[in-house]
Amino acid sequence: MRALCWHGKSDVRVDTVPDPTIEDPRDVIIKITTTCICGSDLHLYDGYMPTMEPGDVIGHEPMGVVVEVGKDVKRLKKGDRVVVPFTISCGECWYCKRTEYSLCDTSNRNAEIARKAMGQSPAGLFGYSHMLGAYPGGQAEYLRVPYADVGPVVIPDELPDEQVVFLSDIFPTGYMGAENAQIQPGDTVAIWGCGPVGQFAIRSAWMLGAGRVVAIDTVPERLEMARQGKAETIDFEKQDVYETLMEMTKGRGPDSCIDAVGAEAHAGGSFDAVLDKAKASVGLATDRPNVLREAIMCCRKGGTVSIPGVYVGFLDKIPMGAAMNKGLTLKMGQTHVQRYTKPLLEKIQKGEIDPSFVITHKIPLEEAPGAYKTFRDKKDKCIKVVLKP
């Protein structure tokens, strides 16, 4: 089959690789009909995620049709259209029973590597390093899906792929980011990053009762999409974010701040942002946490900072004194996707949201290497790329 493979920093290629096979009776194989490039894939592309190996198949936002079913699979059958969560979860461990699916104790088959890096291992993820299970990803023609009775959600025929594929990751991720922000009715919510996750966080904040949503970015098309989602906007290249938020909230600060950017934050000419970039460029750091620092400083006393943005390693100069003395709550984590797929699918079916609004580019899988560069460099008004194998 054809699949997008990682070969090093800024080097992804569409290669011919072996087709996946059933390895466990709980597996299914799907023929992928639609898959996507995620912002967190750029951490792989830019070389910041450790334990990647040349030839690794990447991608973790797939959907498709079941073509082969393991003998112990009970919930799926050949011909089912399914969206596959990026988190691989057994459904039976202590964490899965608490619906904390991204913390699954079972699915990371390289758990010892992750334990040494993190203290304990989270769940295995599709296409996201050997530390997180070495599972081939979904930017491919076919995908093996372990624990198939737990993850995939069956999609009604009347819903096109483009409306539902984001149930694999970015819609639940934006929604959980807003949920973790502990939004109360009427709250002011500030969201850093108007990429795909940020866009879904904006719309999810409204669903959860926000009274005011402020979105922060500098890319014109992203800010415009945020305004289409009824957010007020701040261009951090033209406005001081802290001063603007203080003015907007009469000096109090937002009730909730959402960091939808993560490890590769771009910022203006502030000293800490320049230093972050310099250290990352020479390999002294893996993360540029300017957004997280700013969110902590901007959030009102007693407020909540939610972090759906992905971080990789050790962060530098985080103002923990401010977070502690202001009494902030920090909530974060990889998304418990399986918790959200069914309720968010119902919102799509009821017409409460059409997630396809975020798509700007739809291309064949063979053109994916060029699309990575376009997406990374924010060229051609690129916000979200959908790939068709």
N, C-alpha and C positions, 0 to 999 in steps of 0.2 A: 504494500500500500504506500501511498504518498503521505508524508508527515513532515511537519516543521520541526527541525532539530536545532538544538543549541550547539554551537561549536566554539564559543568563546565570546569575549566582550564585543558587542556590536556585530556579531557574526551569527546569524540564523539562516538556515538553508532548508529548502524543501527537498528531502531525500526519499529514496525508496527504502523502506524498512520492512521487516517481517510483519505479517498480519498478526493481530492478537488472537489468542486462543483461550478457551475455558481452562483455567488453572485450578479452580476450586468449584465444587458443586453449587455454591451460592453465587457464582458469577453469571453475568450476561455479557454478550457482545452487541454493541450497537453500531449501525452504519450511520455516521454523522451527516446530518443534513445542514446544520448551521453551527458555527462556532465563532469565537470572538477573541480579540486582543484586549487584555485587561491592563489597567494601569500598573498593577503589581507585576505583570510580565516584564515591564520595563526595568524592574530591579534585576531581573535575570539578564536582560539585554545589555544593561549597563555594567554588569559584572559585579554587583554588590551582594548577591546571594551566594554563600559558600556551599560547597559540596555539589556543585553542578559538574557534570562530566560531558565531554564532547560526544555528540550523538544522542543526548537526552531529548526525547519528544516532549514538547512543552504545550501549554495551553490548559485552561481549566474552566472554560465557559461553554460547554458543548450541549447539544441536544441531537436526537436522531431517532432511528427506528430500530427496535430490537430484532436482531437476525439470528441469534443463537442464545439458548437458555440452559443454564446448569440444572442438573436433576433435582436439586433441593430448592430451587426458586419457586415460590408459590404465588407471588403477587403479580408477576409479569409474564407475558407470553409473546411469542413471535408476532411482529406486526404492530406492537404498541409503540406509539410516539411518546417519547419521554424526554424530560429535561433532567440533566445529571448535576447534582450539587458538586461544588469543587471540593468540599470536605468529604472524606471517606470515613464512614462511621459504622460500627458493628451493630448498634441498636440494643446491645445486651449488657454492656458494662455499666458500672456505677454512674459514670458521667452521661452516657447515652440515655439511661433511664431518667436522669434529671433534665433531659432535653438539652444538655450542653454538648452538642454533637461534635464541635470542633476540638473538644478535649478528650475524645475517645481514647480509652486506654489500650485498645486492641489493634487499631488499623495501621499504625506506623510500624512497618516491618524493620525499620532501622531505628527503633526507639532509643537504643543505647547511645547513638550519636547525638540525638536531640537531647537526651538526658544530661549528657556532659556539657552541652551548650546552655541549657535552660533550667536545669534542676529536675524537671520532669518532661516527658514527651507529650506534645499535643497529638492530634489526629494526623493520619497520613493525608496528603493532598495530591491531587492530580497534577503532574507536570511541574513540580515545584521542589526540586533538589533531592539528593539522596538522603539528606538529613530528615526529610519528611516523607520517606517511604520509597523513593525511586520508582514511583508509578508513572508509566508513560502517560502523556497528557492528551488533550482533546483537540489540538490543532492538527487533525489527521483525518483519514477517511474512515477509520474504524477505531473503537475504543473498548477495552475490557473494563467492566464495571464490577468491582467486588461488592459484596454485601448488598446485592441488587434489590433485595426486598426492603431495604432501609432507605436508600438514597433517592433513586429516580422517582419523579412524579409523572403520572400519565396525563397527557395533554389531549383535550377534545379536538376532534378533526377540524372544527370550524375556526379554531384560533391559529393564525399563521405563525410560523417560527419567530418572526421578528417581534411579535408581541409577547412571547413567553420565554425566549432563550435567556433573558437576563434574570430569570428565576434561579439560574445556576449560580449566581454570585452577586452582581452589583445591585440589583433591586433589594434582595434581602440584606445585603451589607449596608446600603444606605438606610434601610428601615431600622435595622438593629442599632446602627449608629445614632439614629434619632431616638429610638426607644431607650438606649443607654444614657441619653442626655437628660432623662427624667423630666421631660417637658410637662409643665402644668398649664392648664388653660390660660391663655393670654400671655404666656411667657415670650420674651425676646430671645431668639436663638441666632447665634452667629456661626456661620459655616465657612471654614477656610477650605478653598479648593472647589472649583466649579467644573471639574472633570465628571465622568459618569457617576461615580459614587456620590460626589457632592450634589449632583443634580437630583439623584434619588433621595438623598438626605433632605434636600429642600422640600420636595413634595411630601416626603414622609413626615417632616416636622409639622406641616399643615394638617395632615391626617391625624396627628396626635394632639392637636389643639393649640399649636403655637399662635400667638397673637401678632407676631412680627418676626420675619426671617430676613437676615442680612447675610449676603453672600460675598465672599472676598476672593478676588483673583485679579489677573491683569490681562488675560487673553480676551480680546473683544467678543469673539463669537461665544465663548463660554459665559461671559457676563450677560450677553444678550439672551442666551438660553435660560440663565438664572432668572432674568427679568420676566421671561415668558412663564416661568414658574411662580410668578408673583413675589419674588424676592427683591428687596432693596439691595443695591450693590455698592461695593467699595473696590476701586482699582488701587491696589497697593503700590503701584508705581507712581501714582499721582496724588495719593492721599496718605496721611499718616493713619495707620489702622487704629492704633490705640486712641489717639486724640479724636478721631471720627466716631468711634464707638462710644467714647465717653460723652461726646456731644449729643449723639443720638439717644442715649439712655439717661441724660441729665446727671452724668457723673457716676451712676451706679455700676454700669457694666452689664453685659448680657447675662441673662439667667443661666443659659447653657451655651457652651462653645463646643463645636464639633470639628476635629482635625480630620478632614477627609483627604489629606495630602500624603502624610507619612514620610518615608525615609529620604525622598529626593525633593525636598522643598526648594522652590525658587523664591527668592525674596529680593527686595530692593537693595540699596547700597548700605544697609546697616552693617556695623562692624561684625556682629556675630554671624550674619549670613555670609559675608565675604570670607570669614575665617573657616566656617563650615565647608564651603566650597573648596577652599585651598587645601584643607586637610583631606577631604575626600579624593581630590585629584591626585594626591601623592600617596594614597593608600593608608593614611593615618586614621581614617574614620570610614565607616560604611554608611552613616546616616547624617542627614542635614536637618536637624530638628528645629529650625527657626520657627515654624508654625506652632509647634507644641509650646515653645517658650512664650510666644506671643499670646496664645490662647489662655495660658495660665495667668499671664499678667493682665489680660483684658477681662477675664471672667469676674463677675460680681462676687463679693464675699458670700460664702455659703452656697455658691453655685456648683455646676457640674461641668467637667470637661470630658467629653466622649471622644474616643480615639479609634475609629474604624480604619484610619490610614495605617498601612503596614510599615513596621519598623523591623530592622534586621539584627542590629547588634547593640553596642553600648553607646548611650547618648551622652553628649558632652554639655555641661553647664545648664542643666535643667533647673529652673528656680524652685526647688523643693521647699525652700524657706517661705516663698510667697504662697505656694499651694497649701502648706501646713498652716501658716498663720492666718490665711484667708478662709480656712475651713473648707477647702474645695473637696469635692468627690471626683475621683478619676475612675472612669469605667472604660474598658477596652477589650479587645480580643478578636480573633478570627471568628467569622460568622457561623452561628449554629444554623446553617442553611435549612436543614430538614425541619426545623421548628417553624419556619416561615413560608415554605413553598405553597402549602395548601391555602392558608388564609390570604396570601398575596395573589395566588391564582384566582381566588374568588373575587378579589377586587378588580382584576382584569376582566373577568367574565361579566361583572356587573357594570362595567364601563366607567369605574371610578378613576382609572388611569390606563393609558395606553403607553407602555414602556418603550415602544419603538421611536418615540420622539427624540431619543438620544442618538440615534444612528445618523452618522454623516457620510460613511463610506461603506459600500458593500462590494466585495471583490472576490475573485477566485482564490482558493488556497495557494495556488502557485505564485501569486503576487504578494504573498504575506511578507517576505523579507523587506521589500520596499516600503510596505505599509508600516512596519515597525519603526523605520526611520522617520517616516512622515508623522506618525503619531508621537514619537519621542520628541521630535523637533517642533511640534505644534504647527506644522505647515498645512497648507491647503484647507484651512478651517476644520482640521480633523479633530473630532471629539470622541467618536466611537466607531471602531472598525468591526464589521461583520464579515466573516470568511465563509465561502461556500466551497467545500471540497468537491 
